[in-house]
Amino acid sequence: MQYKSIDQQDLDHFRLTVGAGQVFTDQDNLREYSHDETEDLSYLPEAVVKPGTAEEVAAILRYCNEKGIAVTPSGARTGLSGGALPLFGGINLSVERLNKIVEVDERNLQATVEPGVINQVFHEACKAKGLFYPPDPSSWGSSYIGGNLALNAGGPKAVKYGVTNAYVLNLQVALANGELIWTGANVLKNSTGYNLTQLMVGSEGTLGIITKAVFKLLPYPKTNVLMLVPFASAEKACEAVSAIFQAGITPSAMEFMERDAIDWTLRYVEDVQLPIGEEVEAHLLIEVDGNEEEQLMKDCEKMAEIVERFGAGDILFADNDNDKAALWKLRRRVGEAVKANSVYKEEDTVVPRAELAKLLKGVKEIGAEYGFKSVCYGHAGDGNLHVNIIKGHMSDAEWKVDLKKGIRKIFELVRELKGTISGEHGIGLVQKEYLDIVFSKEELNLQKQIKKVFDPKGILNPGKIFM
């Protein structure tokens, strides 16, 4: 598809719409907005535009739709699938100025938020009022609510509380033609027409740009218990996950980290110390939360008995806020540590949790077959395994060509295990060539037709999800 190149007339219009100081064409800004956290990929936009209101977003889209200018929406650019890369130049439309928590409605346990609000900032604003917004991706200290919505982000708490879409009641969306719509209603039940709200969540900015979101909230849990469980076998650690749920316990978080993930992160994060025995292959980081500490301790005792059957070593209990924060810091920084250690590709696989051990075993076997090393970690309670493939000693030819065969084989294994190829990172640019593994031609065609209804000229985040 051909898109119009931006000229001086276009820039003048953008400046008139959002303010002269909110349109950027200098090389420093273009480079800054040319990438997200996906590998080392970079595509320069022709301009960066920063609207400050929903109406300004809509006006920019209306103009770009009329002129045929590509629009790549972006937020904090912490994504891992290339969703914020401006493949066709055009404008990078940043929502960073739409950063207000409009309202926290304590009577109805709801909140209205703009897309440029940082996840952790929103979480803490709710907590200050005794309310809880559970979705907490590892990048929660920097990722925006808009990006969380675009990718239906999860995080450690998803195992008990669900991912982003479980909390979305209503969205204000700027469509490609410049219309502003609300997709639903601020109610807990809604069986009125098609569910446009849920269609927008996870659509990666290809159907519209979210300008406000209404979330439901929960009462904040009064207490939690966190424990780190070492295992001599990574596969046994994965097998223990399903056994805990079968015993009737639902942790608020259950994270898997194999040995390299922890070792690399301990070297990367200087202020966290954790002695690890030579025999340890993997850890489970398990949290339970609630309002009755006595019940939580009973759950922990029961889990200790279960993991012992799978060869667990001595369990470390984090019994104060500092120790809990240190363990969570360790887990949340794994991705950064791996990236700092080597060039890598991250695959976001997810299978039914009882199949997690088979997935891990298969990933290692495929790595041996195709000559790559992997470092695995993720949300074990969801069956969501992040497979970080390390370039290491692979040649550039092996990395760019042969590796794709190995990745395809991993995804074929995921399909055989009744899983899918992305749990929370999205498809974006880097996974779209593998969609044929999980979707038939008819299923893909239906999705492409939906895209065409919302964005007939194809200006919204072009080149993402579909080939």
Helices and strands as residue ranges (DSSP letters): H 8-18, G 20-22, E 23-24, H 27-32, E 47-49, H 54-67, E 71-74, E 91-94, E 101-105, E 110-113, H 119-127, E 131-132, H 145-151, H 158-161, G 164-167, E 168-174, E 180-182, H 196-200, E 209-216, E 218-219, E 223-231, H 234-246, E 253-258, H 259-268, E 282-290, H 293-308, E 316-318, H 321-332, H 334-341, E 344-350, G 353-355, H 356-370, E 373-379, G 380-382, E 384-390, H 396-397, I 398-402, H 403-416, G 432-437, H 441-454
